[in-house]
Amino acid sequence: MELITVNQSTCVKCGLCSNVCPSGVLSMNENGPIAIHPDNCITCGHCVAVCPSSSIDNIKTPLSNQLDLESFPIIDSSTAESFLRSRRSIRCYKEAQVPQQTLLKLVNIARFAPTASNTQGLSYIIIKNKKILQQAANIVVEWMEYQLKNSPSPHWSFSRHVKNYREAGEDSILRNAPHIILATSTKDFKNGIKNTISAFSYLELFATTLGLGSCWAGLFEMCAFSDYKPLLELLQIPDNKVITGAVMVGYPKYKYRKIVDRNPLEVEFID
């Protein structure tokens, strides 16, 4: 089957589809676009989305699956800035569970994030079981204790987290979050972590619209990235897969009344 089909009666031969193709798949002739390098297609859908007359179809990104974009941009810059700056890393959560459909809605948005050459390649695990979360936190503490004893340069914060956990029962690993969302990829997928950063950025920003808070589980990730067997076995990660990221999710316990500030902008132009 051909990669693209073109409605000759509506195609205006403007060449936009060929111009926006990032991998040189399309070229133009007297009849309109043709696929000269179909194997190069990265399934981005640009050719279908840019066509002013909806004349081109692509079997990898079918026109029937494309939703119309009535106007762009969707929101003005002032609203967008307020939205982006209102998001904070949440480390204090209510005990309430997030409904499964809400969690699915949250994770679903992550798959629309841009990825390297549109490789995507991620799957997700949503942990809802409180006992498993507690076991995971304990395993990460045990891993940190091992690092403190055996690593020549353990992370500076490990001793503090271990002490808080062992002496005060404070979970600064997973922050008593009701849910953890893991991203995974196959071991041979080189863009796993990079794509996860992009996907989880979408997820974390979208979370605020659902009334949810989130925070990267950095200590958990450090343990997972070291392929610590007890953690991988607890989470039943298949041998051919790796964890590429982890985010805590739940309803924020507290309400913040100021937007985020950061260090002053540092930038230079090269003319």
VOLO-203050 format. One record per residue (C-alpha): x, y, z. Coordinates in nm, 4 decimals, padded with zeros to 6 digits, always signed. Each point is the difference from the previous one (the first is absolute). Layout:
BEGIN
((X, Y, Z))
...
END
This chain:
BEGIN
((+00.0000, +00.0000, +00.0000))
((+00.1261, +00.3476, -00.0874))
((+00.1068, +00.2237, +00.2862))
((-00.2064, +00.2966, -00.1216))
((-00.3088, +00.0487, -00.2110))
((-00.0933, +00.3321, -00.1557))
((-00.3404, +00.1274, -00.1048))
((+00.0904, +00.1412, -00.3394))
((-00.3276, +00.1893, -00.0310))
((+00.0665, +00.2131, +00.3090))
((+00.3806, +00.0131, +00.0153))
((+00.1189, +00.3536, -00.0840))
((+00.3643, -00.1129, -00.0424))
((+00.1232, +00.2628, +00.2442))
((+00.2904, -00.2160, +00.1140))
((-00.0524, +00.0649, +00.3709))
((-00.0049, -00.3705, +00.0844))
((+00.3369, -00.0491, -00.1650))
((+00.1461, +00.3125, +00.1594))
((-00.0868, -00.0968, +00.3579))
((+00.1038, -00.3667, -00.0249))
((+00.2976, -00.0275, +00.2382))
((+00.1510, -00.3129, -00.1531))
((-00.0205, +00.0584, -00.3745))
((-00.2774, -00.2494, -00.0658))
((-00.1972, +00.2136, -00.2414))
((+00.0716, +00.1755, -00.3257))
((-00.2228, +00.1845, -00.2459))
((-00.0753, -00.0742, -00.3653))
((-00.2628, +00.1254, -00.2415))
((-00.2666, -00.2102, +00.1726))
((+00.0810, +00.1066, +00.3539))
((+00.1946, -00.1667, +00.2838))
((+00.1624, -00.3402, -00.0374))
((+00.1863, -00.2125, +00.2546))
((+00.3548, -00.0412, -00.1290))
((+00.1443, -00.1312, +00.3292))
((-00.2944, -00.1640, +00.1802))
((+00.2251, -00.1927, +00.2374))
((+00.1195, +00.3316, +00.1451))
((-00.3465, +00.0884, +00.1357))
((+00.0105, +00.0634, +00.3768))
((-00.3802, +00.0146, +00.0371))
((-00.0042, +00.3658, +00.1039))
((-00.3168, +00.0760, -00.1988))
((+00.1222, +00.3421, -00.1120))
((-00.0905, -00.0649, -00.3627))
((-00.3623, -00.0769, +00.0854))
((-00.0322, +00.2811, +00.2537))
((+00.1373, +00.2770, -00.2214))
((-00.2072, -00.0728, -00.3125))
((-00.2425, +00.2913, -00.0527))
((-00.2485, -00.2178, -00.1892))
((+00.0284, -00.3284, +00.1916))
((+00.1091, -00.1662, -00.3219))
((+00.2814, -00.2207, +00.1235))
((-00.0341, -00.3113, +00.2121))
((+00.2775, -00.2008, +00.1637))
((-00.0510, -00.3596, +00.1106))
((+00.2226, +00.0600, +00.3027))
((-00.1934, +00.3111, +00.1098))
((-00.3459, -00.0380, -00.1565))
((-00.1956, +00.3124, -00.0817))
((-00.3010, -00.1589, +00.1722))
((+00.1910, +00.0092, +00.3303))
((+00.0958, +00.3665, -00.0290))
((-00.2031, +00.2527, +00.1995))
((-00.0587, +00.3461, -00.1405))
((+00.1865, +00.2868, +00.1649))
((-00.2404, +00.2915, -00.0145))
((+00.2464, +00.2698, +00.1054))
((+00.3607, +00.0314, +00.1056))
((+00.1379, +00.0862, +00.2471))
((-00.2628, -00.1459, +00.2330))
((+00.0735, +00.2397, +00.2877))
((+00.1628, +00.3415, +00.0151))
((+00.3541, +00.0440, +00.1279))
((-00.1030, +00.1609, +00.3301))
((-00.2301, -00.2895, +00.0890))
((+00.2641, -00.2499, -00.1067))
((+00.2644, +00.1660, +00.2176))
((-00.2282, -00.0032, +00.3037))
((-00.0871, -00.3639, -00.0627))
((+00.3638, -00.1075, -00.0322))
((+00.1182, +00.1998, +00.3001))
((-00.2819, -00.1213, +00.2241))
((+00.1231, -00.3608, -00.0077))
((+00.2064, -00.1077, +00.3023))
((+00.1658, -00.3236, +00.1081))
((-00.2365, -00.1485, +00.2568))
((+00.1510, -00.1983, +00.2873))
((-00.2956, -00.0023, +00.2403))
((-00.3053, -00.1986, -00.1058))
((-00.3449, -00.0809, +00.1280))
((-00.0605, -00.3669, +00.0710))
((-00.2888, -00.0141, -00.2494))
((+00.0458, -00.2280, -00.2981))
((-00.0299, +00.1506, -00.3463))
((-00.2736, -00.1709, -00.2072))
((+00.1392, -00.2407, -00.2567))
((-00.1625, +00.1827, -00.2910))
((+00.1680, +00.3226, +00.1082))
((+00.3373, -00.1743, +00.0163))
((-00.0570, -00.1415, -00.3489))
((-00.0915, +00.3448, -00.1290))
((+00.3191, +00.1367, +00.1531))
((+00.2268, -00.2664, -00.1483))
((-00.1723, +00.0163, -00.3371))
((+00.1106, +00.3609, -00.0494))
((+00.3630, -00.1066, +00.0447))
((-00.0056, -00.1974, -00.3246))
((-00.0610, +00.3193, -00.1996))
((+00.3281, +00.1581, +00.1111))
((+00.2696, +00.0588, -00.2639))
((+00.2709, -00.2654, -00.0058))
((+00.3288, -00.0481, -00.1839))
((-00.0869, -00.0569, -00.3671))
((-00.3498, -00.0904, +00.1239))
((+00.1375, -00.3298, +00.1309))
((-00.2349, +00.0025, +00.3035))
((+00.0770, -00.3532, +00.1265))
((-00.1315, +00.0355, +00.3556))
((-00.2463, -00.1955, +00.2089))
((-00.1288, +00.0800, +00.3460))
((-00.0650, -00.1674, +00.3337))
((-00.2356, +00.1626, +00.2518))
((+00.0559, -00.1201, +00.3557))
((-00.3085, +00.0341, +00.2187))
((+00.0775, -00.2587, +00.2675))
((+00.1079, +00.1761, +00.3201))
((+00.1842, -00.3053, +00.1325))
((+00.2098, -00.0247, -00.3160))
((+00.0821, +00.3702, +00.0216))
((+00.1147, -00.0436, +00.3596))
((+00.2105, -00.3003, -00.0973))
((+00.1523, +00.1965, -00.2875))
((+00.0957, +00.2870, +00.2318))
((+00.1615, -00.2452, +00.2418))
((+00.1962, -00.1664, -00.2798))
((+00.1310, +00.3373, -00.1186))
((+00.1148, +00.0753, +00.3567))
((+00.1796, -00.3350, +00.0145))
((+00.1672, +00.0832, -00.3319))
((+00.1126, +00.3377, +00.1361))
((+00.1409, -00.1698, +00.3089))
((+00.1980, -00.2320, -00.2248))
((+00.1299, +00.2988, -00.1966))
((+00.1056, +00.1763, +00.3193))
((+00.2027, -00.3032, +00.1052))
((+00.1489, -00.0987, -00.3337))
((+00.0074, +00.2937, -00.2391))
((+00.3047, +00.2304, +00.0045))
((-00.2243, +00.2985, -00.0676))
((-00.3637, -00.0568, +00.1015))
((-00.2494, +00.2768, -00.0645))
((+00.0248, +00.2741, +00.2606))
((-00.3644, -00.0368, +00.1074))
((-00.0063, -00.3762, +00.0626))
((+00.1020, +00.0160, +00.3658))
((-00.2733, +00.2523, +00.0786))
((-00.2721, -00.2006, -00.1726))
((+00.1065, -00.3233, +00.1657))
((+00.0104, +00.1622, +00.3449))
((-00.3441, +00.1582, -00.0454))
((-00.1443, -00.3308, -00.1146))
((+00.1573, -00.2219, +00.2646))
((-00.0263, +00.2318, +00.3008))
((-00.3110, +00.2065, -00.0698))
((-00.1927, -00.2220, -00.2416))
((-00.0025, +00.2826, -00.2526))
((-00.0475, -00.1068, -00.3613))
((+00.1993, +00.2536, -00.1980))
((+00.0366, -00.2560, -00.2805))
((-00.3575, -00.0135, -00.1281))
((-00.1463, +00.2623, +00.2354))
((-00.2952, -00.2241, +00.0903))
((-00.1448, +00.0699, -00.3426))
((-00.3054, -00.2152, -00.0757))
((+00.1278, -00.0804, -00.3476))
((+00.3211, -00.0333, -00.1955))
((+00.0080, +00.0023, -00.3782))
((+00.2927, -00.1771, -00.1635))
((+00.1133, +00.0296, -00.3594))
((+00.1748, -00.2985, -00.1539))
((+00.1631, -00.0864, -00.3303))
((+00.1838, -00.2935, -00.1479))
((+00.3650, -00.0286, +00.1006))
((+00.1217, +00.0553, -00.3555))
((-00.1971, +00.3240, -00.0445))
((+00.2608, +00.2766, +00.0184))
((-00.2467, +00.2901, +00.0327))
((-00.1920, -00.1367, +00.2984))
((+00.1043, +00.2508, +00.2661))
((+00.0001, +00.2968, -00.2391))
((-00.3495, -00.0801, -00.1220))
((-00.1192, -00.0530, +00.3568))
((+00.1137, +00.3482, +00.1011))
((-00.2148, +00.1449, -00.2749))
((-00.2971, -00.2270, +00.0726))
((+00.0061, +00.0639, +00.3742))
((+00.0239, +00.3755, -00.0582))
((-00.3325, -00.0217, -00.1827))
((-00.1405, -00.2210, +00.2751))
((+00.1056, +00.2316, +00.2823))
((-00.1382, +00.3106, -00.1663))
((-00.3286, -00.1707, -00.0840))
((-00.0307, -00.1315, +00.3561))
((-00.0825, +00.3463, +00.1317))
((-00.3078, +00.0201, -00.2235))
((-00.1322, -00.3146, +00.1701))
((+00.0580, +00.1411, +00.3471))
((+00.3024, -00.2252, +00.0475))
((+00.3522, +00.0630, +00.1211))
((+00.3137, -00.1815, -00.1086))
((+00.3717, -00.0209, +00.0610))
((+00.2848, -00.1942, -00.1584))
((+00.1078, -00.2872, +00.2238))
((+00.3711, +00.0652, -00.0321))
((+00.1295, -00.2350, +00.2710))
((-00.2205, -00.2789, -00.1310))
((+00.1356, +00.0625, -00.3502))
((+00.3613, -00.0144, +00.1168))
((-00.0645, -00.3408, +00.1500))
((-00.1925, -00.1228, -00.3053))
((+00.2620, +00.1277, -00.2444))
((+00.2626, -00.2026, +00.1852))
((-00.2004, -00.3146, -00.0872))
((-00.0389, -00.0842, +00.3673))
((-00.1488, -00.3475, -00.0184))
((-00.2246, +00.0062, +00.3113))
((-00.1823, +00.3086, -00.1303))
((-00.0415, -00.1365, -00.3516))
((-00.1266, -00.3307, +00.1362))
((-00.2523, +00.1713, +00.2273))
((-00.1404, +00.1925, -00.2962))
((+00.0157, -00.3051, -00.2297))
((+00.1985, +00.1829, -00.2677))
((+00.0642, -00.2458, -00.2883))
((+00.3610, -00.0893, -00.0772))
((-00.0178, +00.1730, -00.3386))
((-00.1194, +00.3319, +00.1466))
((+00.1393, +00.2818, +00.2127))
((-00.1580, +00.2749, +00.2071))
((+00.0606, +00.3346, -00.1694))
((-00.1736, +00.2321, +00.2447))
((-00.2239, +00.0264, +00.3057))
((-00.2470, +00.2650, +00.1127))
((-00.1996, +00.0250, +00.3233))
((-00.3643, +00.0981, -00.0462))
((-00.2877, +00.0872, +00.2311))
((-00.2267, +00.2748, +00.1275))
((+00.2029, +00.2855, +00.1545))
((-00.0379, +00.0287, +00.3762))
((+00.0626, +00.3743, -00.0003))
((-00.0889, +00.2908, -00.2254))
((+00.2713, +00.2348, -00.1227))
((-00.0916, +00.3665, -00.0383))
((+00.2990, +00.1322, -00.1939))
((+00.1320, -00.0874, -00.3431))
((+00.3449, -00.1470, -00.0495))
((+00.3096, +00.2191, -00.0200))
((+00.3446, -00.1106, -00.1155))
((+00.3510, +00.1343, -00.0442))
((+00.0352, +00.3015, -00.2323))
((+00.0140, -00.0798, -00.3710))
((+00.3467, -00.0431, -00.1441))
((+00.0089, +00.0277, -00.3782))
((+00.2190, +00.1280, -00.2800))
((-00.0567, +00.0458, -00.3697))
((+00.2361, -00.0906, -00.2788))
((-00.0699, +00.2304, -00.2965))
END
